[in-house]
Amino acid sequence: MPLATRHIGYAPNATGLLLLCKKPIDINVKKKNPSKPIAVTQGKAMDIDPNKCVAYIMENAPKFAKAKAERVFIENYLRTVKSRLMQQEEGTLGLREAYAYAHPDYEAQLKGLQAATEQEENLKFMLLAAQMRHDTWKTQEYSKRQELKNLP
């Protein structure tokens, strides 16, 4: 029997990111009454605690701000390193610039910039994921209210 997959929703994983879950379904099952539509559910609703989302954002916002400040500092300090290295070399502007870019101190500063940017982006997307969870919770709550309104 051939099987297909059906998307049943999103679930948090260990790192806090959302993953798409799939469930195998049998595509050869015949409908008992083709005139009646089959109700399709999207699986079990995620249990989202909005207070945890907000608390996570509040706890990690200072870390994100610090990571961004460090990245901006390193980015600007890179210019200072380049300027100092260019002063050490004699010759044309192109030669001095080439010397500065090839110097190990400049490369070390670039690696620091890489690490700072990685840390900043990681925190940024974790905060975005928490915000998306909170938005999902708001949507679920709104949908529940609408369903209750439409009950006879």
C-alpha positions in Angstrom: 0.0 0.0 0.0 1.5 3.3 -0.9 1.8 5.8 1.9 1.9 9.6 1.7 2.7 12.1 4.4 0.5 14.8 5.8 1.7 17.8 7.7 0.3 17.8 11.2 1.8 21.0 12.6 4.8 22.4 14.4 6.5 21.3 17.6 9.4 22.7 19.6 12.6 20.8 19.6 15.4 20.7 22.2 17.1 23.9 20.8 13.8 25.8 20.8 13.4 25.9 17.1 10.2 24.8 15.3 10.2 21.6 13.2 7.6 20.4 10.8 6.2 17.1 11.8 4.8 14.6 9.2 2.5 11.7 9.7 2.2 8.8 7.3 -1.4 8.3 5.9 -2.8 5.6 3.6 -3.9 7.2 0.3 -6.0 4.1 -0.7 -8.6 4.5 2.0 -12.0 5.1 0.4 -14.6 7.5 1.8 -17.7 5.9 3.2 -20.0 8.8 2.2 -18.4 11.0 -0.5 -21.1 13.7 -0.1 -20.0 14.5 3.4 -16.7 16.3 3.8 -14.1 14.8 6.0 -13.0 17.0 8.9 -9.3 17.4 8.8 -7.5 18.2 12.0 -4.1 19.7 12.2 -3.1 17.4 15.1 -2.8 18.3 18.8 -2.5 22.0 19.5 0.8 23.0 21.0 0.8 23.9 24.6 2.3 27.4 24.7 2.8 29.3 27.8 2.8 33.0 26.9 4.4 33.9 30.2 7.4 31.7 29.4 7.8 33.3 26.0 7.7 36.8 27.5 10.1 35.8 30.3 12.5 34.3 27.8 12.5 37.5 25.8 13.0 39.6 28.9 15.9 37.4 30.2 17.7 37.3 26.8 17.2 40.9 25.6 20.2 42.2 27.6 22.3 39.4 26.3 21.3 40.3 22.7 22.0 43.9 23.3 25.4 43.1 24.7 26.2 40.8 21.8 25.2 43.5 19.3 27.3 46.1 21.1 30.3 43.8 21.0 29.8 43.2 17.3 29.5 46.9 16.5 32.6 47.6 18.7 34.7 44.9 17.0 33.5 46.1 13.6 34.6 49.6 14.3 37.8 48.5 16.1 38.7 46.7 12.9 39.2 50.1 11.3 41.6 51.1 14.1 43.6 47.9 13.6 43.8 48.5 9.9 44.9 52.1 10.4 47.7 51.1 12.9 48.9 48.4 10.6 49.0 50.7 7.6 51.1 53.2 9.6 53.7 50.4 10.1 54.3 49.9 6.4 56.2 52.2 4.1 55.3 52.7 0.4 52.2 53.4 -1.6 48.7 53.3 -0.3 47.9 50.0 -2.0 51.0 48.4 -0.5 50.1 49.6 2.9 46.5 48.4 2.7 47.6 45.0 1.4 50.0 44.7 4.3 47.3 45.6 6.8 44.7 43.1 5.3 47.3 40.3 5.3 48.6 40.9 8.8 47.8 38.3 11.5 46.4 40.9 13.9 43.8 41.9 11.3 42.9 38.3 10.7 42.5 37.7 14.4 40.2 40.7 14.6 38.1 39.3 11.7 37.7 36.0 13.6 36.5 37.9 16.6 34.0 39.7 14.4 32.9 36.4 13.1 32.3 35.0 16.6 30.5 38.1 17.8 28.2 38.1 14.7 27.4 34.4 15.2 26.5 35.0 18.8 24.3 38.0 18.0 22.5 36.3 15.2 21.9 33.2 17.4 20.3 35.3 20.1 18.3 37.3 17.6 16.7 34.3 16.1 16.0 32.6 19.5 14.2 35.8 20.5 12.3 35.8 17.2 11.3 32.2 17.8 10.0 33.1 21.3 8.1 36.0 19.8 6.6 33.7 17.1 5.5 31.2 19.8 3.7 34.1 21.6 2.1 35.2 18.4 0.9 31.6 17.7 -0.6 31.5 21.2 -2.4 34.7 20.5 -3.8 33.3 17.3 -4.9 30.1 19.0 -6.7 32.1 21.7 -8.4 34.3 19.1 -9.5 31.2 17.2 -11.0 29.7 20.4 -12.9 32.9 21.1 -14.3 32.9 17.5 -15.3 29.2 17.8 -17.2 29.9 21.0 -18.9 32.9 19.4 -20.1 30.7 16.5 -21.6 28.0 18.7 -25.4 27.8 18.5 
